[in-house]
Amino acid sequence: MDERQKLNSVKPLAITVAVTYIYLLVETFYKFISTKDIFNCTWEIGLLVLMPIIICVVLRSEKEVMIPNTLSGKEIDKNMTPKAKSNRKRSYLFDSILFAGGLTAASIAAYCFGVKDAIDIYLIPNLSESASMMVSFFLEFTGLFIVSYLADYIWGEHSVKSYNKILKEYE
């Protein structure tokens, strides 16, 4: 099978995985909002976590290296120059802000839909409910941003180094 045939056979599989992933996300949010119980969504959340792990393990075993993309789908710079590294850091920063903002917005939406039992965290007892929730959402955004940035940075830099190492092996 040549590269063109391989690509044509992989596209439908990739589309199927993407549609399944989107379906699982929608179903998870629907179940969570309608039942107000996160434990009702454990199978969906498990599959959402398991699918990317399986894809990464299979690609790694095939000696394939995927260069990380930004959330807009643009490949990050693969060069090892200081300017390229600075551009990659900027991409990681932007993606982390979008990721943390999206999940925090989902938490705020869940809170507005009445899913308060799973979200109520009163960190400072003397504050009103709304002020305490604002502090909680701010801390959620900050924590998600830090974790996302570190994960993007470590994974992205590792992928770029692996990609460059494999290119040197082929040369």
FENVENMO-V275275 format. One record per run of one state. SS is the DSSP state (H for helix, E for strand, L for the rest). FROM is the first residue (numbers start at 1). TO is the last residue. Records with the same first field share a line. If there is no record, write none. Layout:
SS: FROM-TO ; FROM-TO
This chain:
L: 1-2 ; 36-37 ; 62-68 ; 70-74 ; 76-81 ; 113-128 ; 171-171
H: 3-35 ; 38-61 ; 82-112 ; 129-170
E: 69-69 ; 75-75
